[in-house]
C-alpha cells in the first residue's frame, strides 16, 4: 500500500512539472520573437531616397545677403549665387527646389532639426560646427575684412581699438574680429543689413564679415562711393554646404555634383553671373575646388 502511494505521488509530481513546462514554452517563444523584432526594425530610408520620393529639395538660403541670396525687388523671389548652386543640385536629382530663408543664427539648427535638407548660406566650414552637422567640400572661398565710412580714418582692424564693430549673430566674424582686435566692442545684429544700417547711423564704426558680403552691402547702397572695404584679411572663410549628420549617400551626391559642376565649367558660368567682371560684385576666381579622382 505504501509503495503504491509513493508511485501515485511521483506520477502527480511529474505530471505537474510537465504541465508547468508546457505552459511556459509559448511564453519563451513569444519572448524570443519579440526580441527578434526589436533588434530588426524596418530600415530607415536615407535622405537621398527621401528627397527623390518627395520630389522636392528643401534648401535654406539667406534672403538679405547680396549676391548670395536676396529678394529680387521685381520678381519678389529669392535669387543669388547660393540659389543657383541649389538649383543645380535639384536639377541633378530631377526634383523641384523649395527655398526657405535662414539667418546665420538659424541655419545650423534648421539643418540639425531636419527643417531643411541642406543650407547654402555663406557658411564657413569650421571644425567646431562638425559636432552638430556635416559639410560638403568647399564650394566658395573668401576672407573677412571690415567695411567703414570712406576717409573716416580707419584703415584696418588695428584702428578699431576702443570702437564698436557690427556683424551678424551666429557668424564667425563675431569671434574673428575679437581675435585680431581684442580692444573693440562687438555688436551683433540679426543680419548684415541691420549691421550696415547701424554703421550708417553712426552706432558702430565698422561692419565686419566676408569681403564678398561687404561688397554686396557697399554696392547695394544708394551711395556706394561713401563706403570702403579696408585692411588685410582677418580670417580665411571656406564656405561649405551644411548637411545633416550621418547621411553619407546624400553627402556623396552633393560632393560629386559640386565637382562635376566645376569640371564641366558650369560653376564658372554661375560664378561669373554673380561675381564676374561685368557685375557690381567683381571678384576674380583665384582658388581651385578640391577634385577627387
GUVEXVEX-820559 format. One record per atom (N, C-alpha, C): residue in one letter; x, y, z. Coordinates in steps of 0.1 Angstrom, whole numbers, plus 5000, padded with zeros to 4 digits. Each point is the difference from the previous one (the first is absolute). Layout:
<nodes>
AXYZ ...
</nodes>
This chain:
<nodes>
X500849885000 X499250125000 X500950125000 X501050005008 X500950115001 X500750024987 X500449894993 X500750014988 X499150064989 X498749965000 X499150064990 X499850155002 X499950045013 X499850145003 X501250084995 X501249955001 X501250074995 X500050024985 X499549894994 X500050014985 X499050104995 X498850015007 X499050104997 X500550145002 X500750025011 X500550145003 X501150044989 X500849904997 X501050034990 X499450034987 X499049934996 X499350034987 X499450145000 X499450035011 X499450145001 X501050114999 X501249985006 X501150105000 X500550014985 X500249894994 X500550004986 X498950074991 X498849975002 X498950064992 X500050155001 X500150055013 X499950145002 X501250074993 X501249945002 X501250054994 X499950014985 X499449904993 X499950004986 X499050114996 X498950015008 X499050104996 X500550145002 X500850025010 X500650145002 X501050034989 X500849904996 X501050024989 X499250034987 X498949934997 X499350034988 X499450145000 X499550045012 X499450135001 X501050124998 X501349975003 X501050104998 X500650014987 X499949894992 X500750004987 X499550114990 X498650024999 X499650104991 X500550145004 X500150035014 X500550135004 X501450024996 X500849905001 X501450014996 X500150024985 X499249934992 X500150024986 X499550144996 X499050055007 X499550134997 X501050115004 X500749975011 X501050105004 X501150004990 X500449884995 X501150004990 X499650084988 X498749984995 X499550074988 X500150155002 X499550045012 X500050155003 X501450055000 X500949935006 X501450055000 X500650014986 X499649904991 X500550004987 X499450124992 X498750035002 X499450114994 X500750135004 X500450015013 X500550125006 X501450034994 X500849904997 X501350034995 X500150014984 X498849974994 X500050014986 X498850094995 X500050135004 X499050094995 X500050034986 X499050064994 X500050034986 X501150114997 X500849974990 X501150094996 X499550144997 X500750105006 X499650144997 X500650044987 X499250074992 X500450054987 X501050115002 X501050004991 X501050115001 X499450134993 X500750115003 X499450134995 X500050014985 X500949944993 X500050004986 X498849944994 X499649885006 X498849934996 X498750095003 X500150065012 X498850085004 X499850124991 X501150074996 X499950114991 X499449964986 X500549894995 X499649954987 X498549975000 X499649935011 X498649965001 X499150125002 X500450095008 X499350125003 X499850094987 X501150004992 X500050084988 X500350145002 X500650035012 X500350145003 X501350005009 X500950094996 X501250025008 X499850135008 X500049995013 X499750125009 X501450065004 X500350124995 X501350065003 X499850135008 X500850025010 X500050125008 X501150104994 X499550124997 X500950104994 X499750135007 X501050094999 X499850145005 X499150074991 X499250105005 X499150084992 X500350155001 X501250035006 X500450145001 X501550024999 X500649914992 X501550014999 X500350004985 X500250124994 X500350014986 X501549974998 X500449924990 X499149944990 X499849855002 X500249955012 X499849865003 X498649965001 X499250075007 X498549975001 X499350135004 X499150054992 X499350125003 X498750004992 X499150085005 X498750014993 X500150104988 X499749954989 X500050094988 X498750095000 X500250135001 X498950095001 X499050004989 X500449954988 X499149994989 X499149885000 X500749885003 X499249885000 X499549965014 X500650065010 X499749975014 X500449865004 X500949944992 X500649865002 X501450015005 X500449905008 X501450005004 X500949954989 X501050084997 X501049974990 X501450015005 X501049954993 X501450025004 X500949884997 X501250025003 X501049894997 X499749875007 X499750015013 X499649875007 X498849944995 X499050084996 X498849954994 X500349924987 X500950054992 X500349934987 X500749875003 X500950005011 X500649875003 X499049905004 X499050045008 X499049915004 X499149954989 X499850094990 X499249974989 X500749894991 X501350014999 X500849904993 X499849865007 X500050005013 X499949875007 X498649944998 X499050095001 X498649954998 X499849954986 X500650074990 X499949954986 X500649864998 X501249985007 X500749884999 X499149885006 X499250035010 X499249905006 X498749994993 X499750094991 X498750004993 X498850045009 X500350095010 X498950045009 X499950155000 X498950055006 X499850145001 X500850065012 X500350134999 X500750065011 X499150095008 X500049985013 X499250085010 X501050075009 X499950144999 X501050085008 X499350055013 X500849995011 X499650055013 X501050105005 X499650125004 X500950105005 X500749955013 X501350025001 X500749985013 X500950125003 X500450005012 X501050105005 X501249935005 X501050085003 X501249945005 X499849925013 X499050055008 X499649935013 X499149884998 X499250004990 X499049894998 X500549894991 X501050024991 X500349904990 X500449875005 X500949995010 X500449885006 X498949925007 X499350075009 X498849935006 X499049944990 X499850074990 X499049964990 X500549874993 X501350004997 X500549874994 X499949895010 X500550025012 X500049905010 X498649955004 X499050084999 X498649965004 X499349944988 X500650014988 X499349944988 X499050094994 X500050135003 X499150104994 X500450024986 X501349994997 X500550014986 X500949894997 X500249974987 X500949884996 X501450055000 X500350124997 X501350065000 X499950155002 X501250065003 X500150145002 X501150054990 X499650094991 X500950074991 X499950155005 X500850035010 X499750135007 X501350075004 X501050024991 X501250075003 X500649955013 X500049865002 X500549945013 X501449954999 X500850055009 X501449955000 X500149875007 X500749914994 X500249865005 X501050015012 X499649995012 X500850005011 X499949865007 X501249955006 X500049875006 X499050005012 X499850115007 X499150005011 X498549984996 X499750044988 X498749984995 X499749854996 X501049924998 X499949864996 X499449925012 X499950065012 X499449935011 X498549994998 X499550094992 X498550014998 X499549954987 X500750044989 X499649974986 X501249954993 X499849964987 X501149964991 X500150114990 X501150004992 X500250104990 X500449934986 X499750074990 X500549964987 X501550054998 X500649974989 X501350064997 X499850154998 X501150075000 X499950154999 X499550034986 X498950095000 X499550044987 X500250154997 X500550075010 X500350144998 X501150045010 X500950084996 X501150045009 X500050165001 X500150045013 X500050145002 X500950035013 X500150135004 X500750045012 X499350125006 X500150025013 X499350115006 X500850135001 X499350114998 X500650135001 X499050095007 X500250134999 X499150105007 X499550104990 X498850045002 X499350104992 X499950135009 X500550114995 X500050135008 X499650114991 X499850125006 X499750124993 X501350044993 X499950044988 X501250044992 X500650125006 X501350015001 X500750115005 X499750035015 X499649895007 X499650025014 X501249975009 X501249974995 X501249985008 X500249865004 X499149914996 X500249855003 X500649934988 X501149945002 X500749944988 X500049855002 X499649955012 X500049855002 X499649985015 X500249875004 X499649965013 X500850065011 X501250044997 X500950075010 X499450135005 X499250064991 X499450135003 X498749995008 X499649885003 X498649985006 X500149995015 X501250025006 X500149995015 X499150115006 X499249955010 X499250105007 X498750034992 X499849944989 X498850034991 X499049895000 X498850034995 X499049904999 X500049944986 X499949874998 X499949944987 X498849914999 X499350024989 X498849924998 X500149884992 X499349905002 X500049884992 X498649925002 X499949884995 X498849925002 X500149905011 X498949975007 X499949905010 X500349864994 X500949935007 X500249864995 X501149994989 X500650114997 X501050004989 X501449985006 X501049954992 X501349985005 X500750135002 X499550114994 X500750135002 X499850065014 X499149955008 X499850045014 X501349975008 X500649884997 X501249975008 X501250044992 X500050004987 X501250034992 X500550145003 X499150105000 X500450145002 X500650025014 X499449935010 X500650015014 X501449935001 X500249904991 X501349945000 X501150094995 X499750084990 X501050094995 X499950145006 X498950045006 X499950135007 X499249985013 X500749955010 X499249975013 X499550125007 X500550124996 X499550125007 X498850074993 X499449934991 X498850054994 X498749945007 X498950064998 X498749955005 X499249954988 X499649875001 X499249954989 X498550015003 X499350054991 X498550015001 X499449914989 X499349905004 X499449904991 X498650034997 X499750014987 X498650034995 X499449884994 X498750004997 X499349894994 X500649964986 X500450104993 X500649974987 X501050124996 X500649984988 X501050104996 X499450134995 X498850004994 X499450134997 X499750085013 X499649945011 X499850075012 X501450065006 X501049924998 X501350055004 X500550124992 X499749994987 X500450114991 X499250125003 X498749995003 X499250115004 X500650075013 X500449925009 X500650055012 X501350084997 X500849964990 X501150074995 X499650144994 X499050004992 X499550124994 X499550105010 X499449945011 X499550095011 X501050045010 X501249954998 X501150045010 X500049925013 X499349895000 X499949925013 X501249915001 X500649964988 X501249935000 X501050064991 X501349985001 X501050064992 X500449914988 X499649875000 X500349914989 X499049885000 X500049944989 X499349874999 X501049904995 X500049885006 X501049904996 X499349874996 X500449954989 X499649864996 X500849974987 X499549904993 X500849964988 X499950114989 X501150024993 X500250114991 X498950014989 X499649884996 X498950014989 X498750055006 X499749965012 X498850055006 X500150155003 X501250055004 X500250145001 X499850074987 X500549944989 X499950064987 X498650014996 X499249905004 X498650014997 X499350115007 X500350025013 X499450115008 X500450134994 X501350024997 X500550124995 X499450044986 X500049914991 X499550034986 X498550004999 X499349955010 X498550015000 X499550135006 X500950075006 X499650135006 X499850114989 X499250105004 X499750114990 X501350084997 X500950005010 X501250084999 X501249915003 X500349904991 X501149915003 X501450075001 X500250114994 X501250075001 X500350065014 X499150005009 X500250055013 X500649895009 X500149884996 X500549895008 X501249934994 X500849945009 X501249934995 X500349875008 X500449904993 X500449875006 X501550015002 X500549995012 X501450035003 X500749895007 X501350015001 X500949915008 X500349874993 X500949925007 X500349874995 X498949905004 X500149884995 X499049905004 X500249975015 X498949995007 X500049975014 X500149855002 X499249934992 X500049855001 X499549944986 X500549884997 X499649934988 X498649945003 X499150014989 X498749955002 X499649904989 X500349875001 X499649904990 X498549975003 X499250024990 X498549975001 X499849864997 X499149935008 X499549874997 X498550005001 X499449914993 X498649985002 X499749925012 X499150055009 X499749935012 X499149884997 X500449885005 X499249884997 X499749925013 X498949935001 X499749925012 X501149905003 X500249975013 X501049905003 X499549864997 X501049914997 X499849864997 X499149974988 X500150094990 X499249984988 X501149994989 X500849895000 X501149994991 X499650004985 X498949934997 X499649994986 X499750144994 X499350085008 X499650144996 X501250084999 X500949995010 X501350085000 X500849964987 X500149874997 X500849964989 X499450064987 X498650004999 X499450064988 X500350144999 X499950085011 X500350145000 X501550034995 X500949935006 X501450024997 X500349964985 X499549894996 X500249964986 X499450104990 X498950065004 X499350104991 X500850135000 X500650045011 X500850125001 X501249994991 X500749885001 X501249984992 X499649994985 X498949944997 X499649994986 X499750144995 X499450085008 X499650144997 X501350084996 X501149975008 X501250074998 X500749964987 X500149874998 X500849944989 X499250034986 X498750015001 X499250024988 X500050144995 X500550095009 X499950154997 X498850075005 X499049925005 X498750065004 X500250095012 X501049965009 X500250085012 X500550144995 X500950004991 X500650134995 X498950094994 X499049944993 X498950074994 X499250075011 X499749925011 X499250055011 X500850115007 X501349975002 X500950105008 X500050134992 X500250004987 X500150124992 X498750085000 X498949925001 X498750075000 X499950095012 X500649975011 X499950085012 X501250075004 X501249954996 X501350065005 X500950034988 X499549994988 X500950034988 X500350154998 X500850034991 X500550144997 X498950094996 X498949944995 X498850094996 X499050025010 X500349965013 X499150025011 X500450115009 X499250035010 X500450105010 X500749945011 X500249874999 X500649925011 X501349924995 X500750064992 X501149944993 X501049945010 X500349874999 X501049945009 X500749894991 X501250024997 X500749904991 X500049865006 X499849904992 X500049865005 X501449955001 X500650005012 X501449975001 X500349875008 X498949935004 X500249885007 X499649884992 X500349885004 X499749884993 X499249905009 X498949964995 X499249905008 X500849875001 X499849935011 X500549875002 X499349904991 X500849934992 X499549904990 X500549875004 X499149905002 X500549865003 X500149924987 X501049915000 X500149914988 X498949904999 
</nodes>
